[in-house]
Amino acid sequence: MKASMIAAALVAPLIFLQPVWAHTNESLDAMRSPHGGQVRAAGPYHLELVAKNGELMLYVTDHAWQEIHTDGGEGKATVQQGKAKEKTTIKLETAQQNMLTGSGEFQVNPETVIVIFVKLPEQEAYGAKFTPLKPKVVGAGKKAGDGHHHDHDLQHQRH
């Protein structure tokens, strides 16, 4: 009985930390995203950034990949590029049901870093850092959500 209580005490923190393991940048980069962009976890959201020269599209979903309405939301993107880390600030505005968009003068290259802050009505503001042209890692053929559940399954198998 005492051993089972000790085991339960040791396993309990792992259960609570499990969602964090499934939402690392590496695990999200290993998944194929719904719109071909890079995905980051930010608070209760998955933020998917599709960045093209001069144009940003940010899709907002929950951690189960369900769309979050962005009506009344706003965002700001800071695009850093070049060796001097030149910065361009872009305002993001609601465009579609779960999307914010913005445009500005910038070119996307392998060194481009984009930091985004999003504020939806009656919610906290959340931020994420993107490297849109970062090479994909092994497992890139998975669909968004497949790896998420797979990570949870792996965690359960370990315990």
N, C-alpha and C positions, 0 to 999 in steps of 0.2 A: 504494500500500500504506500509506504513511504517513497519507494523508488518511482512509482507511477506519479506521485505528486511532484517529485523533483523533475521528472521527464516533462510533465505538463507545464511546469514553470519555465523550463528551458525552451519548449516549443512555442509557447504563447507569443513571445515577442516576434518570432519568425512569421507567424500568421499575420500579424499586424504590419510587418515590413514587406510582406509579399507583393502588394501592388507597386511599391517603389521599385523593386527589382524588375518588374515587367514594364516599367516606363523609363528605362534609361535611354539616353540618346542612342546608344549602340543598338539596343533592341528595336527601337523605333526606326533607325536607319536600315535595319535588316529587313523591314517589311516594305512591300510595295504599297505606296500611298494611293488613295482613291483618285487624286487628280494629278499625280506625277510629281508632286512637290516634296519638300522635306517636312517631316512631322516632329513636333516637340510637345512634351507634356508641360502644361502650365496650369497649376492649381487643378481645378476640376475639368479642365479642357484638354483636348488634343488640338493643337494649332498646326495647320498644314499651310506652308508658304510655297506658292508658285511664283518664282521671280524670273522675269524676263527683262531684257534691256528696257529701262524706263517704266516698267509696270510691275506692280505687286498685287497678288490676289491671296487673301488669307481666308481659309476655310476653318470654321469653328465647329467642333463636335465634342460630345462628352467622351468619357473613357470607354464607352461601349460603342463608339462610332456613330451615335445618333446625332443628327444635326441640332445645333443650338441656334435659335433665332438671334440675329444680330441687330434687329430693329432698334434704333435709338442708341446703338453702341458707337464707339469711336476708338480710334487707335492711332499710334504714332510709330513710324519706322525710322530707324537711323541706319543708313547704308554706309558702311565703311569700306573703302577700297584704296588700292594702291599702296606703295611702300610708305607713303606719308600718312596713311590712314585718313585720307580726305573723307569728310562726312557730308552726307546729304540727308536732310530730314524730310520725310514724306508723311502727310496726313492721310490716315485711312478712314474711309467712310463706308457706311452700309451700302451694299450694291444689290445683293440678292438675299434670300432667306437666311443663309448661314455664312455669308461672305462679306468681307470688308475689302475694299480696293483703294489703291492710290497710285499716282504716277509722278515721275520726276526725272531729272537729268542724271542718269547713272548707267553704267554698263556692268553686267554681271560677268565676273571672271573667277577663276579658282580661289583667289585670295579674298573675295568679297565676303564680308560678314554683315549680317543684318540683324539688328536688335529691335524687337517689336514689343510694344506695350498695348494691351487691349483692356478696355473698360466697357462692360456691358451694363445696362440699367440695373440698379439695385444689387450689383455684384462688386466684389473687390476688383482692383486692377491687377492684371497678371502680365508677366513678361517672359520672353524666350529669346534665345540667341540661335540664329540660323547660319549655316554655311551652305548655300544652295547648290554649289557645284562640287561639294565634297563627294569623293568616290563612294559608291555603294559598297556594302560589305557582303560577305557570303550570306545567302538566304534571301537575297533581294527579290527572288521570284515569288515570295509569299504575298498574299493579298493583305491589305490592312485589316487588322483584327485577327487574322489567322495566328500570327506570332503571339499576339496578346494572350489568347486563350491557351496556346501551346505553352507559353511561359508559365501560366498558372498551373497547367497540367504537370509540367516538369517539377514545379515546386511541391505539388501534392505527392508526386512519386518519390521525392527525396525524403519525405517524412512519414 
